[in-house]
Amino acid sequence: MALLSQPFNALIIGSSGTIGSAFMALLQSNPGCTSVIGLHRHSEIPIDYQQPESIEAAATALTSQGPFQLIINTIGVLHTADWMPEKRLEDINSDQLMDLMKINAIGPVLTIKHFSKLLDPQNSIMASLSAKVGSIEDNRLGGWYSYRASKAALNMLIKTAAIEFARTKPNTALVAIHPGTVNSRLSQPFRGEQIGRPPLDAASDMLRVIESLNKEDSGTFIAYSGERLPW
């Protein structure tokens, strides 16, 4: 039985990004969604992973607007104006590694810590965007050290939190979800415009998967197609 009942209230974290804004558009037109709130660095209630204290502050500010039956976190970074994914061991530097850990793993797990308090204890889903390249078992090409490591760390944090949720939030599914290659700023340097899907298609695929989740799916790593991915 699907865990996400209707009507439901939704929260999109990272709503100004390519995928986050696509989720916002989808949910705003979804008749089953009573309301959807979007958070980003410049929203009325800001959230900025470079300022970890903003995570708890944002969750606290939204307490009166909960509970939420659906929370989707789309925040993540692959590259910046200062650096690109490493192609070889020689390219690794501590600043890049620390920055990606902060944005792709530390920020998201602090979001789970604070925003899970806003979830509906009767039925709720919390999904965080991960990436297939974070799968240790699936790593066959190497490279992209910082991004792979930060997403692998995120996956472990989600899996560990899901084990705790089984005791403390048994009616909540906590999952990592892989969006596939999407035509976005993140994928543009890697032929994203040629090989990526439109953001609205990617968000639609993921939302379809999310809407089909049940309690037993908590603690899993799922692709936009519904395929279970190896950790």
Rosetta silent file (secondary structure, phi, psi, omega in degrees, C-alpha in Angstrom):
SEQUENCE: MALLSQPFNALIIGSSGTIGSAFMALLQSNPGCTSVIGLHRHSEIPIDYQQPESIEAAATALTSQGPFQLIINTIGVLHTADWMPEKRLEDINSDQLMDLMKINAIGPVLTIKHFSKLLDPQNSIMASLSAKVGSIEDNRLGGWYSYRASKAALNMLIKTAAIEFARTKPNTALVAIHPGTVNSRLSQPFRGEQIGRPPLDAASDMLRVIESLNKEDSGTFIAYSGERLPW
SCORE:     score description
SCORE:     0.000 S_00000001
   1 L     0.000  129.335 -178.494    0.000    0.000    0.000 S_00000001
   2 L   -62.020  138.277 -175.496    1.431    3.400   -1.020 S_00000001
   3 L   -78.729  -32.701 -175.919    2.540    5.451    1.969 S_00000001
   4 L   -82.099  105.513  179.413    1.784    8.908    0.560 S_00000001
   5 L   -87.915  167.766  177.749   -1.917    9.506    1.100 S_00000001
   6 L  -120.605  143.692    0.111   -3.947   12.343   -0.379 S_00000001
   7 L   -77.094  162.481  179.748   -4.290   15.158    0.233 S_00000001
   8 E  -139.157  153.849  174.300   -0.702   15.875    1.285 S_00000001
   9 E  -102.458  138.577 -175.091    1.507   18.841    2.172 S_00000001
  10 E  -125.384  153.727  176.896    4.920   19.004    0.538 S_00000001
  11 E  -135.457  126.233  177.219    8.222   20.759    1.138 S_00000001
  12 E  -110.872  120.777  179.082   10.956   21.111   -1.485 S_00000001
  13 E  -101.305  122.931 -171.863   14.426   21.968   -0.195 S_00000001
  14 L    91.935   36.563 -170.983   16.590   23.512   -2.901 S_00000001
  15 L   -74.370   -7.984  178.011   13.557   24.788   -4.802 S_00000001
  16 L   -90.708   -9.155 -179.993   15.486   27.351   -6.861 S_00000001
  17 L   -78.603  174.512 -176.648   17.597   24.698   -8.575 S_00000001
  18 H   -59.652  -51.182 -178.635   16.811   22.986  -11.868 S_00000001
  19 H   -76.840  -38.433  179.262   15.253   19.854  -10.374 S_00000001
  20 H   -60.011  -43.356  179.528   13.848   21.615   -7.317 S_00000001
  21 H   -68.416  -30.769  176.196   11.941   24.131   -9.427 S_00000001
  22 H   -67.812  -41.009  175.144   10.609   21.289  -11.590 S_00000001
  23 H   -61.696  -40.598  178.754    9.281   19.549   -8.479 S_00000001
  24 H   -59.675  -46.521 -179.292    7.666   22.814   -7.408 S_00000001
  25 H   -62.131  -43.195  179.968    5.891   23.164  -10.756 S_00000001
  26 H   -62.264  -46.374 -175.154    4.692   19.558  -10.667 S_00000001
  27 H   -73.522  -31.678  177.406    3.346   19.751   -7.138 S_00000001
  28 H   -65.493  -24.905  178.735    1.694   23.123   -7.627 S_00000001
  29 L  -102.239    3.981 -178.677   -0.394   21.547  -10.394 S_00000001
  30 L   -86.356  116.666 -177.135   -0.962   18.259   -8.537 S_00000001
  31 L   -63.270  -21.520  179.004   -4.582   18.059   -7.322 S_00000001
  32 L   -82.181  -11.935 -177.972   -3.539   15.778   -4.472 S_00000001
  33 E   -95.460  112.155 -178.918   -1.065   18.323   -3.087 S_00000001
  34 E   -68.001  -43.055  179.165   -2.769   20.778   -0.725 S_00000001
  35 E  -154.603  151.584  175.236    0.284   23.014   -0.443 S_00000001
  36 E  -136.977  129.798  179.281    3.944   23.041   -1.400 S_00000001
  37 E  -112.226  138.451  178.514    6.614   25.213    0.186 S_00000001
  38 E  -115.498  135.887  177.477   10.018   25.817   -1.388 S_00000001
  39 E  -121.555  141.391  173.458   13.216   26.662    0.452 S_00000001
  40 L  -158.117 -173.832 -174.443   16.536   27.849   -0.943 S_00000001
  41 L   -61.900  -30.287 -174.964   19.337   30.248   -0.076 S_00000001
  42 L  -114.538   15.274  177.017   17.315   33.351   -0.941 S_00000001
  43 L   -74.065  170.087 -178.628   13.805   32.264    0.059 S_00000001
  44 L   -57.268  -40.520  170.311   11.879   34.075    2.789 S_00000001
  45 L  -106.607  102.732 -172.315   13.063   31.364    5.145 S_00000001
  46 L   -81.336  151.626  171.620   16.596   30.759    3.867 S_00000001
  47 L  -137.491  127.536 -174.008   18.582   27.543    3.970 S_00000001
  48 L  -141.987  115.843 -176.687   22.275   27.550    3.054 S_00000001
  49 L   -69.961  -12.473  171.818   24.558   24.562    3.523 S_00000001
  50 L   -78.146  -11.782  177.212   27.541   26.876    3.788 S_00000001
  51 L  -127.246   82.932 -172.702   25.866   28.133    6.974 S_00000001
  52 L   -54.748  -28.160 -179.897   24.827   24.967    8.840 S_00000001
  53 H   -65.035  -21.772  179.958   22.998   26.938   11.519 S_00000001
  54 H   -69.192  -21.746 -177.541   20.465   27.992    8.872 S_00000001
  55 H   -68.124  -52.061  178.449   19.232   24.386    8.610 S_00000001
  56 H   -64.894  -39.273 -179.943   17.889   24.164   12.153 S_00000001
  57 H   -61.684  -40.690  179.567   16.623   27.763   11.965 S_00000001
  58 H   -66.568  -43.359  179.286   14.651   27.000    8.797 S_00000001
  59 H   -62.478  -42.610  179.562   13.119   23.858   10.273 S_00000001
  60 H   -63.038  -40.624 -178.708   12.126   25.724   13.428 S_00000001
  61 H   -65.625  -24.350 -177.601   10.547   28.537   11.392 S_00000001
  62 L   -95.581    1.610 -175.022    8.363   26.026    9.527 S_00000001
  63 H   -53.660  -43.345 -175.953    7.078   24.175   12.590 S_00000001
  64 H   -71.831  -14.474 -178.383    3.672   25.862   12.513 S_00000001
  65 H   -96.110   -2.688  176.743    3.198   24.978    8.824 S_00000001
  66 L   -86.866 -174.906    0.595    3.629   21.256    9.319 S_00000001
  67 L   -79.190  158.863  177.357    3.198   18.415    9.468 S_00000001
  68 E  -106.791  137.740  174.648    4.440   17.518    6.003 S_00000001
  69 L   -90.029  -16.533 -179.084    3.676   14.220    4.346 S_00000001
  70 E  -142.834  124.531  172.701    6.394   14.734    1.724 S_00000001
  71 E  -127.406  126.296  178.290    9.822   16.363    1.961 S_00000001
  72 E  -122.024  124.512  178.435   12.213   16.239   -1.002 S_00000001
  73 E  -104.483  116.548 -177.113   15.768   17.540   -0.707 S_00000001
  74 L  -108.115    4.359 -175.869   17.315   18.405   -4.076 S_00000001
  75 L   -71.070  134.236  176.080   20.410   20.308   -2.893 S_00000001
  76 L  -175.574  161.452  179.871   23.732   19.047   -4.240 S_00000001
  77 L  -140.979  140.137  176.664   26.851   20.170   -6.067 S_00000001
  78 L  -111.250  -40.371 -178.876   29.116   18.510   -8.642 S_00000001
  79 L  -150.978  165.119  176.174   31.327   21.392   -9.713 S_00000001
  80 L  -133.721 -175.348  176.696   31.770   25.134   -9.225 S_00000001
  81 L   -67.600  -18.499 -175.079   33.446   28.002  -11.054 S_00000001
  82 L   -93.835  -26.842 -178.393   36.633   27.131   -9.153 S_00000001
  83 L  -155.706  159.114  179.571   36.955   23.409   -9.803 S_00000001
  84 L  -119.188  166.738  178.052   35.677   20.425  -11.756 S_00000001
  85 L   -57.014  141.157 -177.207   35.447   16.725  -10.819 S_00000001
  86 L   -72.415  137.026  177.184   38.834   15.099  -10.460 S_00000001
  87 L   -93.350  -21.105 -177.130   39.946   12.795  -13.255 S_00000001
  88 L  -149.058  164.763 -178.336   42.879   11.283  -11.354 S_00000001
  89 H   -56.298  -36.421 -178.388   44.273   10.927   -7.843 S_00000001
  90 H   -61.605  -22.731 -176.820   46.760   13.714   -8.506 S_00000001
  91 H   -82.791  -11.247 -174.725   43.872   16.192   -8.864 S_00000001
  92 L   -67.207  136.295  172.149   42.495   15.703   -5.337 S_00000001
  93 L  -138.702  151.085 -171.478   42.693   18.675   -2.981 S_00000001
  94 H   -66.314  -36.299 -178.211   41.357   19.016    0.545 S_00000001
  95 H   -63.036  -44.957  179.631   39.285   22.163   -0.062 S_00000001
  96 H   -63.987  -44.836 -179.405   37.289   20.565   -2.866 S_00000001
  97 H   -62.389  -43.378 -179.946   36.776   17.367   -0.897 S_00000001
  98 H   -67.286  -40.159 -179.990   35.619   19.247    2.195 S_00000001
  99 H   -63.042  -43.914 -179.933   33.273   21.500    0.228 S_00000001
 100 H   -68.487  -36.471  175.255   31.536   18.575   -1.459 S_00000001
 101 H   -62.324  -40.325 -178.772   31.213   16.717    1.830 S_00000001
 102 H   -64.134  -44.018 -175.462   29.652   19.806    3.370 S_00000001
 103 H   -82.637  -40.070 -171.833   27.089   20.287    0.594 S_00000001
 104 H   -93.160  -16.757 -177.142   26.383   16.686   -0.455 S_00000001
 105 H  -128.636  -52.962 -175.653   26.562   14.820    2.868 S_00000001
 106 H   -68.112  -47.643  178.217   26.768   17.001    5.987 S_00000001
 107 H   -58.424  -49.404  179.947   24.065   19.463    4.930 S_00000001
 108 H   -61.645  -38.537 -178.671   21.615   16.730    3.888 S_00000001
 109 H   -73.414  -31.589  173.383   22.014   14.680    7.081 S_00000001
 110 H   -67.336  -32.440  175.482   21.532   17.803    9.215 S_00000001
 111 H   -65.099  -43.171  176.023   18.421   18.414    7.124 S_00000001
 112 H   -60.851  -44.389 -179.232   17.192   14.914    7.972 S_00000001
 113 H   -56.909  -50.023 -172.728   17.975   15.552   11.638 S_00000001
 114 H   -87.767  -39.767 -175.047   16.025   18.801   11.886 S_00000001
 115 H   -81.296  -18.968  177.217   13.335   18.524    9.205 S_00000001
 116 H   -64.354  -19.751  176.890   12.300   14.976   10.107 S_00000001
 117 H   -69.693  -15.881 -179.695   10.670   16.562   13.170 S_00000001
 118 H   -94.906   -3.342 -177.945    8.184   18.172   10.757 S_00000001
 119 E   -74.390  147.044  176.575    7.124   14.886    9.159 S_00000001
 120 L   -69.630  120.402 -178.117    3.642   13.508    9.712 S_00000001
 121 L   -68.869  -14.660 -178.984    4.027   10.554   12.128 S_00000001
 122 L   -81.476  -39.197  178.102    1.011    8.839   10.541 S_00000001
 123 L  -167.951  123.291 -178.218    2.396    8.659    7.005 S_00000001
 124 E  -161.772  158.455  179.063    5.298   10.494    5.383 S_00000001
 125 E  -133.664  135.638  173.698    8.163   10.239    2.927 S_00000001
 126 E  -126.956  117.497 -177.005   11.508   12.025    2.966 S_00000001
 127 E  -119.151  135.410  176.306   13.621   11.682   -0.174 S_00000001
 128 E  -118.554  134.022  177.768   17.110   13.042   -0.788 S_00000001
 129 E   -70.396  124.373  174.405   18.673   13.259   -4.233 S_00000001
 130 L  -115.240 -150.592  179.474   21.757   11.095   -4.441 S_00000001
 131 L  -158.424  141.527 -178.772   23.618    9.820   -7.519 S_00000001
 132 H   -60.044  -29.656  179.583   24.375    6.437   -9.003 S_00000001
 133 H   -68.828   -9.093  174.192   28.076    7.333   -9.106 S_00000001
 134 H   -82.423   -6.124  178.091   27.941    7.259   -5.297 S_00000001
 135 L   -75.409  122.157  179.221   27.402    3.500   -5.439 S_00000001
 136 L   -67.868  -43.344 -178.342   30.600    1.735   -4.367 S_00000001
 137 L   -65.533  -32.490 -175.061   29.578   -1.540   -6.002 S_00000001
 138 L   -87.998   -1.853 -176.388   28.669    0.159   -9.284 S_00000001
 139 L   -75.102  105.218 -179.095   31.911    2.144   -9.566 S_00000001
 140 L  -118.207  -12.392 -174.936   33.606    0.828  -12.695 S_00000001
 141 L  -106.617  -19.598 -177.494   35.096    3.962  -14.244 S_00000001
 142 L    72.364 -166.784 -179.162   36.850    5.645  -11.312 S_00000001
 143 L    70.973 -179.552  177.172   37.482    9.392  -11.195 S_00000001
 144 L    53.174   46.195 -172.248   35.214   12.038   -9.669 S_00000001
 145 H   -53.825  -54.332 -174.425   36.715   11.291   -6.248 S_00000001
 146 H   -65.839  -42.887 -178.204   35.079   14.031   -4.180 S_00000001
 147 H   -67.149  -46.208  178.186   31.641   13.715   -5.753 S_00000001
 148 H   -59.455  -46.426 -176.403   31.588    9.920   -5.522 S_00000001
 149 H   -65.332  -40.156 -178.348   32.817    9.977   -1.922 S_00000001
 150 H   -68.937  -36.542  178.156   30.338   12.646   -0.810 S_00000001
 151 H   -74.278  -34.106  174.801   27.385   10.797   -2.359 S_00000001
 152 H   -64.352  -39.851  176.954   28.580    7.487   -0.884 S_00000001
 153 H   -63.809  -43.396  177.353   28.727    9.224    2.500 S_00000001
 154 H   -58.256  -45.762 -179.202   25.209   10.571    1.954 S_00000001
 155 H   -59.226  -42.992  178.911   23.968    7.081    1.109 S_00000001
 156 H   -64.491  -41.000  179.810   25.440    5.650    4.315 S_00000001
 157 H   -64.112  -40.583  178.593   23.926    8.447    6.391 S_00000001
 158 H   -66.113  -45.481 -179.988   20.488    7.863    4.851 S_00000001
 159 H   -60.495  -42.593 -178.905   20.702    4.107    5.356 S_00000001
 160 H   -67.139  -43.046  178.338   21.757    4.563    8.984 S_00000001
 161 H   -64.634  -35.609  179.700   19.034    7.105    9.709 S_00000001
 162 H   -64.602  -34.295  176.863   16.450    4.814    8.109 S_00000001
 163 H   -64.423  -41.535  176.603   17.384    2.054   10.564 S_00000001
 164 H   -66.486  -40.775  179.512   16.730    4.474   13.425 S_00000001
 165 H   -60.817  -31.543  179.216   13.482    5.637   11.786 S_00000001
 166 H   -58.974  -28.181  177.357   12.247    2.032   11.756 S_00000001
 167 H   -91.087  -41.553 -170.095   12.139    2.331   15.548 S_00000001
 168 H   -98.600  -25.433 -179.246   11.238    5.992   16.014 S_00000001
 169 L  -137.310   66.117 -171.558    9.242    6.841   12.850 S_00000001
 170 L   -65.781  -14.408  179.197    7.858    3.506   11.639 S_00000001
 171 L  -103.051   20.419  178.403    5.389    5.161    9.261 S_00000001
 172 E  -117.466  135.218  172.589    8.062    7.170    7.437 S_00000001
 173 E  -103.666  122.646  178.143   10.030    6.068    4.378 S_00000001
 174 E  -111.933  117.990 -173.617   13.491    7.633    4.140 S_00000001
 175 E  -135.620  157.432  168.659   15.136    7.048    0.759 S_00000001
 176 E  -103.002  135.226 -177.400   17.975    8.109   -1.520 S_00000001
 177 E  -130.440  134.958 -178.259   16.871    8.698   -5.109 S_00000001
 178 E   -98.596  120.811 -175.676   18.937    8.941   -8.291 S_00000001
 179 L   -81.878  -10.128 -171.668   17.542   11.414  -10.864 S_00000001
 180 L    78.694 -175.258  178.921   19.583   10.196  -13.831 S_00000001
 181 L   -82.042  123.415 -175.771   21.312   12.641  -16.144 S_00000001
 182 E  -119.577  142.604  176.852   19.289   15.839  -16.337 S_00000001
 183 L   -70.781  100.177 -175.400   19.772   18.827  -18.591 S_00000001
 184 L  -151.711  175.293  175.993   20.949   21.330  -15.975 S_00000001
 185 L   -60.927  -35.246 -178.243   23.788   23.639  -14.988 S_00000001
 186 L   -64.300  -40.275 -174.859   25.261   20.729  -13.048 S_00000001
 187 L   -95.037   -8.014 -173.527   25.426   18.430  -16.081 S_00000001
 188 H   -55.095  -42.254  179.766   26.125   21.024  -18.786 S_00000001
 189 H   -69.310   -7.971 -175.838   29.921   20.543  -18.842 S_00000001
 190 H  -118.139   38.931  177.499   29.370   16.798  -19.300 S_00000001
 191 L    63.255   29.746 -179.566   27.173   16.878  -22.419 S_00000001
 192 H   -60.398  -32.951  179.869   24.041   17.161  -20.292 S_00000001
 193 H   -66.991  -29.601 -178.641   22.238   19.049  -23.031 S_00000001
 194 H   -87.291  -41.393 -172.375   22.809   16.150  -25.432 S_00000001
 195 H  -106.393  -11.701 -176.494   22.328   13.137  -23.160 S_00000001
 196 L   -85.905  158.184  176.311   20.231   14.539  -20.316 S_00000001
 197 E   -90.543  155.997  174.859   16.464   14.514  -19.906 S_00000001
 198 L   -60.064  143.531 -177.641   14.399   17.664  -19.421 S_00000001
 199 H   -55.167  -38.640 -178.373   14.108   18.552  -15.709 S_00000001
 200 H   -66.211  -35.372  176.904   10.323   18.229  -15.723 S_00000001
 201 H   -66.089  -43.659 -179.528   10.590   14.687  -17.114 S_00000001
 202 H   -63.468  -44.865  179.591   13.131   13.733  -14.460 S_00000001
 203 H   -64.610  -38.969  178.771   11.020   15.207  -11.663 S_00000001
 204 H   -62.443  -44.193  178.975    7.907   13.473  -13.018 S_00000001
 205 H   -61.107  -46.665 -178.604    9.707   10.119  -13.070 S_00000001
 206 H   -66.477  -40.019  179.266   10.979   10.556   -9.518 S_00000001
 207 H   -63.653  -37.263  177.614    7.631   11.742   -8.202 S_00000001
 208 H   -61.689  -41.855  177.410    5.992    8.669   -9.716 S_00000001
 209 H   -65.466  -45.812 -178.653    8.478    6.468   -7.837 S_00000001
 210 H   -60.355  -41.606 -178.480    8.014    8.436   -4.613 S_00000001
 211 H   -66.635  -19.086 -179.245    4.240    8.145   -4.819 S_00000001
 212 L   -93.999   -4.145 -175.340    4.552    4.344   -5.043 S_00000001
 213 L   -68.787  147.513  170.831    6.761    3.945   -1.944 S_00000001
 214 L  -125.500  179.453 -174.981    5.608    2.041    1.103 S_00000001
 215 H   -58.919  -34.776 -177.636    7.085    1.637    4.586 S_00000001
 216 H   -68.981  -13.634  179.426    9.152   -1.351    3.523 S_00000001
 217 H   -83.898   -8.301 -178.723   11.013    0.806    0.982 S_00000001
 218 L   -60.152  139.473  179.289   12.611    2.920    3.705 S_00000001
 219 L    82.372   23.112  179.934   16.395    2.757    3.672 S_00000001
 220 L  -115.427  162.135  179.705   16.694    2.012   -0.045 S_00000001
 221 E  -114.135  112.829 -169.080   18.580    3.613   -2.926 S_00000001
 222 E  -124.361  140.618  174.984   16.232    3.962   -5.886 S_00000001
 223 E   -87.513  163.967  178.908   16.616    5.236   -9.446 S_00000001
 224 L   -57.318  -21.700  179.902   14.085    7.444  -11.219 S_00000001
 225 L   -84.206  -10.171 -174.598   12.957    4.314  -13.082 S_00000001
 226 L    97.966   -7.297  179.330   12.104    2.506   -9.866 S_00000001
 227 L   -67.202  134.777  172.337   15.195    0.256  -10.103 S_00000001
 228 E   -76.488  128.542 -178.340   16.845   -0.598   -6.785 S_00000001
 229 L  -102.990  147.604  177.335   20.480    0.464   -6.880 S_00000001
 230 L   -74.542  142.930  178.933   23.354   -1.179   -4.967 S_00000001
 231 L   -67.755    0.000    0.000   24.877    0.886   -2.210 S_00000001
